[in-house]
Amino acid sequence: MVHTVKEHLDLKEVRKLFTDGIKLTPQDFKVGVEYERLPIITENNQAASYFGIDGICEFLRLYARNENWDYIIDSDNIIGLKKLHDTITLEPGIQMEMSLTPQKNIQNIEEKLDELDEELLPLLYEFGIELLAYGIYPVTTYKNIKILPKQRYRIMANYLWGILSDVMMRETAGIQACFDFDSEEDAMQKFRVANMLAPISTAMFANSPIRGGVDTGYKSFRALAWLNTDSERCGFATNLRKDYTFNDYINTVLETPMIMFKREDINYSVNGTMTLKQFINNDYMGHNATLEDFKLCANLYFPDVRLRKFIEIRNHDCVGKGLQYALLAFYKGILYSKTVLQDVDEYLSKFNFQNFAELRYNVPKNGLDTKLENTPLSKIVKELVNISEKGLKEAGQNEESYLEPLQDLIYQGLCPADIILKNWYGSWNKDVNKLIKYTACE
């Protein structure tokens, strides 16, 4: 049970951060996406730099002027752009993320991303930069990537523990998909199902086998990096209990070690020496815990599926070639049909939490060539995609066609990494230039 501990942080207001997301009816549901891609220098295939006359900072400055976007600033540094509710922001390793206004139809998302690319790509080419729809920088590794000059990222980089935390922050790119709910009960069922789906979809969209110019032996090296980053704030946010509530999630955030808190424009490093719950009970450095502190702690909590005013599913490698829309369609077909959601819940509930935890550790290496308990994952995926297609058809928005690029793969038991590896050892002859051409956005 969540209680108000001090007047300066009313945890009823914390709960309201989640209940405010409840939609009146399923007709109000929308789909959101955050699409990260990797900017590389065309001349040498290295990760693009933030700095310099041909760097990403100057690119953003010129693009903002040409297309009438506003700057997002941190300590006088441009770290992104915004126009209305759309943003283009930079991740710690200068990965470029497009975050779009949620839409009712996937077609609207596709049209908006196409429109942005039509504006972005020609100017990027002038700068000698390409964007890759791939899960990890294919050549440059973290030791040669300077972190974005953003206060929060410097503190995070110094704190996050785990042998691949630097890889996660500086090298990787993913896709996050966001979905609405119409009650706390609906939110919790979707949250639970999305957590069960998470390691399965990691395998379905695995797309980062080549790193540092070589085959890593993993189909998703990005997923491996997350496995080896700060397990106190990454992984599963729930043990899949059916009675899990908003309050349980809030308590999880309250009990996660704090990285920092912010007052005005200054970030104060805490480095895990206390939790927000301890901050509430014992003021720190003369400061009292506030609602903004909870928001920041929640943003610095990185489970595969995160609860906000919506369900945020975060565990996918960046993909292209239509798979970015197949990903959205896959979840939409399941999460936005009450009957299909219940069918998937019942189908996956025959497995237990330990089964899914083991699967999460196996899929980075093996992709779809692994098992959920004793059932081949490739078989489960085919069943889930068929169920999702049923949900999309029931919705009557003609969005089932977005599943086709995914169906083409999974009916062969393949994920995107399998196609890359087949080419890598075949016609590409281990030529990283051909990988880059294959994954470049056009």
N, C-alpha and C positions, 0 to 999 in steps of 0.2 A: 504494500500500500504506500502511495506517495503522499508525504505530508509537507506542509509549509514549515520550513525550519526557521527562517528569518524573514522579516518583512521586506528586506531589500531584494530577495529572490523568492517570489511567490511561485511555487511549483505548479499551482493551478494554471498560471500563465504559460508555464512550460508545456503542460498537457495541451493547452489551446493551440500551440504551434502545430500539433498533429490533427486535432479535431477540426481546425479551420480548413483542413483539406477535404473534408467530407463533402461530396457532391450531392445535390438534391436527388438526381436520378441518373441511371446509367446513360441516358441520352446526353448528359453533360461531360461524359468521359472524353479525355483527349490522350494523345500519345506525345511524349517528349523525347528528345534525343540530344546527347552530347557526343560529338563525333570528333575524335582526336586523330590527327594525321602527322606524319613525320616530314619535316622540311630538310632536304639534303642539297648540298652544292653539286650542281650538275657536272662540273669539271672534274671532281675527284671522289664523288659519292660519300663525302664526309657529312656529318650532321651540320646543318647551317648554324652560324653563330648569331647571337643576339646583337653583338657589337659590330662596329665598322660601317663603312659607307655602303656596303652591299649586304648588311646584316638585317635581321628580322625587325629590329627596332626602326630602322630607316624605312623598311618596307611598310610597316604599319603606319608610320607618319605620312608617307605619300599616299597610301591607300585611303586613309581617313580623309585627307584633303580632297582627293579625287571623287570619293563616293559619299562624302558628307557623313562620316561616322564620328562619334565623340571618343576621346581618349579615356582609358581606364589607367589611373596613375598610382604608383606606389613609390614613395620617396623620390619624387620627380622623374621616375622611370616609367615609360609607357609599357604596361604589361598586358594590354588588350584594348579592344574597341567595343563600342556599343552603339546600337541604333534601335530605338524603341525597346523591345524586349529580346532582341537578338544580340548575341555577343560573339566576338572572336577573341579568345584569350590564349595566353601562353602557359603551358605547364612547366615544371621545373627544368626539364631538359630542352626547352624551347619547342616542344611539341605544340602544334597549333590546333586548338579546339573550337569547333563551331557549336554553339548552344542556341537552339532555335525556340521560338515561341511554340508551346505545345499546340498540336493540330488534331482535328477530329479524324482526318484521313491521312494515310501514309502518302498518298499521291501529293498532297500539299507539302509534306516534308521533302519529298523527292524534288518537287519543283523549286522549293526554296534553296535546297543545297545546290541544285544545278545552276540556279541564278547566282548564288554566291561564287561558285566555281568559275562561271563565265566572267565575273569581275576579278577574282583573285588570281587565277592561273596565268593569264597573259602578263600581268605585272610581276608575278613571281618569276616567270621565264625571263623577263627583262633583268631581273636581279640574279639570274643564273641559278634559280632554286626550283626544285621539284617537290611536290607533296606525294608521299607514299601512303597507300592504303595497306598498311602492314603493321604487325604488332610490336616490332622492335627495330631500332636502327640496324640495318644490315651490315654496316662496316664499322662505324664509330662506337666505341665502348665508353662507359661512364668516366673513366680517368681523363678522357679527352673532351668532355662536355662540361663547359662552365655553366653553373646553375644560374637560372634567371635571377636578376638582381631584385628580388622581392623579399621583404623582411621575413615573412612567414616561411618561405621556402628555405632560407638559410637556417632558421631555427629547427625546422623539421629535419633537414639534412644532418644536422649535428646530433639530433636526438634519436631518430628512428633506428632501431636495432634490427639485427638479422643480417646474414651474410650477403644477401642480395638486395638490401634496401636501396643502395645507390643505383643498382640496375633498374629497379622499379621506378625510382623517381626520374632518372635522367634519360633512360633508354626506351621506355615502353610507351605504346599508344593503344587505346582501347575505345570501345563504344559503350555508352551507358544509355539504357532505355528506361523510360519513366511512365508509370501507369497510375490511374486514379482509382478511388474507392468511394462507396456511398454509405459506409457505416464503419464503426470500429470492427465489427465482426467480419465484414467484407475485407477490410484492410488486413486483418490478421490471417484470414484464409489465404489471401493473395500473397502475403508476406511468407507464409509457411510454404506454399507451393513453389514460389519463386526461389526460395532457399533450396528446396529439393531439386529444382530444375538447374540450379546454378552450375554444379560440376558437370552436368550433362551438356549444357549449352557451351561451357568452356571447351569441351571436346568437339562439339559440332562446328564451332567457329575458330578452332585452333589455327593460328596463322603466323607463327614466328619461329620456324625451325632453324633459319640461318641467321647467325649473329657473329659479328667480327669476321665475316667473310667465310665462315665454315659451318658445316652441319653440327649443331649442338648435341644431337641425339635426343632432343625434345621437340615435340610437335608444337608446343606452346612454351617457349622459354619465358615469355611474359608471365604466364601462369605460375611457372616455377619461381620467378622472382617474387611474386606475391606470397607464395607459400613460405618464403624465407625472409619475410618482412614483418617485424613487430606483431607477433601472434596475439598480443593483448588487445589489439585494435583491428586486426584483419581476420578474415575467415568467415565463420558463421556467427551471426548475431543472436541465434536462437538454437536450442537443442530440439526444435521441431515440435515443442509442446502444443497441443491443440487449445490449451487455455491461456496461451500467451496474449498479453494485452499491451496497449500503449504504455501503461505504467511500468511494465516489465522492461520495455525497451528504454524508457527514460532512466530507470535505475541502472541499466547496463551502461549507458553513457555516463551517468553520475559516478560509477565505480571504475571507470577506465582512467588510467593515469593521465594527468593533464600534461600537454606539451608546452602550452603558453596561455597567457591571457593578454588582452589588449585594452589600453586606456588611451583615448584620443588617438594619436597616430603612432603610439609606441607599443611594440610587442614585448612583453616580459616573459622571458624563458623560465619555465618551471621544471622542465626535464624529468617529468615523471615522479617528482618527489611527493606529490599529493594527488588526490582525486578531486573532482569537483565537489563531491559530497563532503570531503574534508575541508575544502575551501569554504563551503557554506557554513560549516560548524565552527571554523576557526579562521578568522580574517587573516589575510596574508599581505605582508609589507604595507599595512595600513589600508588595504583595499578590501571591499566587501564583494561577495559574489553577486553577479547580476544576470539578467536574462540573456544579455549579449554573450556572457561567458558560456552559458549553456549552448547557444547557437554555434559558437566557435568550437567548443568541445565536440559537438555533434558533427561538425564539418571535418574535424580531424579524427573521426572514428571511421574506419575504412573496411567494413565488412563487405562480402560479396554482394549482399543485398542490404540496402540501407533504407530506413524508414524516415520519411519527411512528411510534407503535406501530400505526398504521393509515394508510391513504391519505386525505388531507384535500384535497378539491376545493373551491376557494375563489372562483371567478370569476363567480358569478351575481348579478345584480340580485335584490333582494328581490321576490318575487311572491306573489300570493294566489290566491283563486278556484280552489283545488284544484291549481294549478300547482306549489305547493311540494311536494306529494306526487308529482306527475308527475315532477318533477326527481329525487327519490329513486328512483322506480320505473325511470326511464330508465337510470340508472347501475346499479341493482341487476340489471336484466335482462341487462346486458352483463358486468359485473364478476364476478357470482356464478355464471356458467355457463362452465365450461372451454372448451366447444366454441364458444359464442358469443363469448367473449373472444378466442379464436384467430381466429375469422372476422372480427371487427372489426379486430384487429391486422393481418391480411393485407389487408383492404379499405383501411385508411388508410395502410398502409406503402408504397403505390404513390406517395404524395406524400412530399416531402422536408422537412427541417427548415425550409428557407427558405420553402417554401409555407405552412407553418403560422405562421411568424413574420409573413409578409405578411398572412395572414388575420387574425391578432390585431390588426394595425393598421387593417384595413379594417372589421371588424364593428362597432365602436362607432358609426360613422356610418351604415352601410348595413344592419345586421342580416342578415337572410337574403337581401337583395338584393345579394349579392356572390358571388364565385367562389373556390373552392379550386383553384388553378392555373387550369385552363380549365373546370372542372365547376361548374355552378350549385350554390350551397350549399343551396338549397331542395331540390334533388334528393337530395343526400347525406343531409340530415336525414331525409327520408322513409324512405330506405333504413335508416338507423341506428335509427329508431324502430320500424320493422318487425322488425329484428333483435332489438332489446331486448324487444319483445313476445313473440317466440319464446322467449327466455330465461326470461321470467316465466312463460310457460305451461308450459315444461319443469319449472320449480320446483314447480308444482302448488299454489301458495299463494293462487291467485285474486287476484293483485295486478295483473294486466294492466289491470283497469278503471281503475287510477290513472293510466294513460296517456291516458285519453279527453280531458281538457281540453287536453293538448298536441297530440293528434292532430287535434282540431277546428281548431287554429290552423295547424299545419304543413302539413296537407293543402290549405290555402288559400295556402300560402307566406307565412304571417304570423307575427310574433312579438307579444308583448303590447304593445310600443310602437306597432305599426301600428294596433292597435285604439284606443289612446289618441289617436293623431294623427288618425285618421279622425273620432272624436268631437269632438276639439279644434276642427277646422275645419268640423265639421258641427253637430250639435245642441247641443253645449256652447258654441259661439260664443266660444271662447277664455276661458271662465269657469273660473278655477282652483277655485272652490267645487265645481264639478261633477266635476273631476278628484279632488278630495279626497273627495267623497262616494263616488266610484267605487272608490277605493283604500283607503277606511277599513275596518278590521277590525270585523266585527259578530258 
